[in-house]
Amino acid sequence: MIYFDNAASTAVHPEVVKEMIPYFDIQYGNPSSIHQFGRKAKSAIQKARKQVAALIGAEPDEILFTSGGTESNNTILYGIPKSQGPKFVLNHIITSSIEHEAILEPCRDLEKNGVKVTYLSVDEHGIINPNDITNSINPQTVIVSVMFANNEVGTIQPIKEISKICNKYQIPLHTDAVQAVGKVPINVEELGVDALSISSHKINGPKGVGALFIKKGLTIAPEILGGGQENGMRSGTENVASIVGFGKACEIAKERLNENISHFQTLYSSMLSKIVKEIPHVKLNGNTEKRIFNNIHLTFLGVNGEDLIIKLDEHGIAASTGSACSVHTQKASHVLKAMGFNHEQITGSLRISFGYMNTLDEVDQTVEVLKKIVAELRSVSPYKTKYNF
């Protein structure tokens, strides 16, 4: 098997697994207990908090552990308006039209309760114009949320420029950095963001755990009440083993960052050059430079992307058309729609995403398989005459 769907989820690193095991069978105490079992569990969580913070240049007490990127995004989007008290229904949120559903769905829900939301458009590469943020801000604006790197096409947004605008108007800026962490250097202080979402299983950690960076001084209302864990921001007994694994994954991601970036760029350049050279009527989507390089998003004209995935799977190669979180809804990509793609271009898309374990040999094998199945699918394509396949 060749696994090229690392944007959906990654293999848990062996060192991460090793770090987690004791917290299943030896160190199983409740972190809220005051005996030594509890104290050791609590200490393990605090160590992980430091590891997560170090990866993004934050302070440990600015890290809130969650169940993943979706909860992190929901926490900030609901927490900021609700911190305003009864006036929260008068609030205004600014986001982009290509955000993950973990941003868009909460925004749509908040709209039902009276909150106003502005969805900024993007250009053909999937990048917003920072001036649109300036023009959208009004006295009721309480938060701007713009993703760092898009989960489908890999485009990176001008977060630093956006943060300067938000700082000028004293409006908190949140960024969903789930796809970017571990693929590009991220320092929250240098970026000037007030909140940032991370997910463990995108960086070779376990599923079901993530974090939300909350800058000191930013007030948000808690979503989960009870025993007061996580400084009262997320009650409930902590998932110690997964938090420990997440921390270790962050430590590894920090240590290997430059190595991983170089590796991804090598795989990206090799695959893209071979595909463009050997398969006609193919288009790279997203910005060619402002992107995460573990992501290649392509449109194969005259071919259905889902057929491509099925054929690739038959050859032992895993890829996707886009977000794994949207597959249940069977909707056409809202990201590609926002970028101005027509129906044919949207349905012919394929996302290939690399992990640290992928090799150049796997790239070569995949390109050879792609050549054969694209030719096969185009031989029966309704667009055969249009493109003279």
Beta strands, then each sheet from edge to edge (+ up, - down):
strand 1: 2-3
strand 2: 63-66
strand 3: 92-96
strand 4: 116-120
strand 5: 141-145
strand 6: 173-176
strand 7: 195-199
strand 8: 210-214
strand 9: 282-284
strand 10: 295-300
strand 11: 317-318
strand 12: 349-353
sheet 1: 1+ 11+
sheet 2: 2+ 8- 7+ 6+ 5+ 3+ 4+
sheet 3: 9+ 10- 12+
end
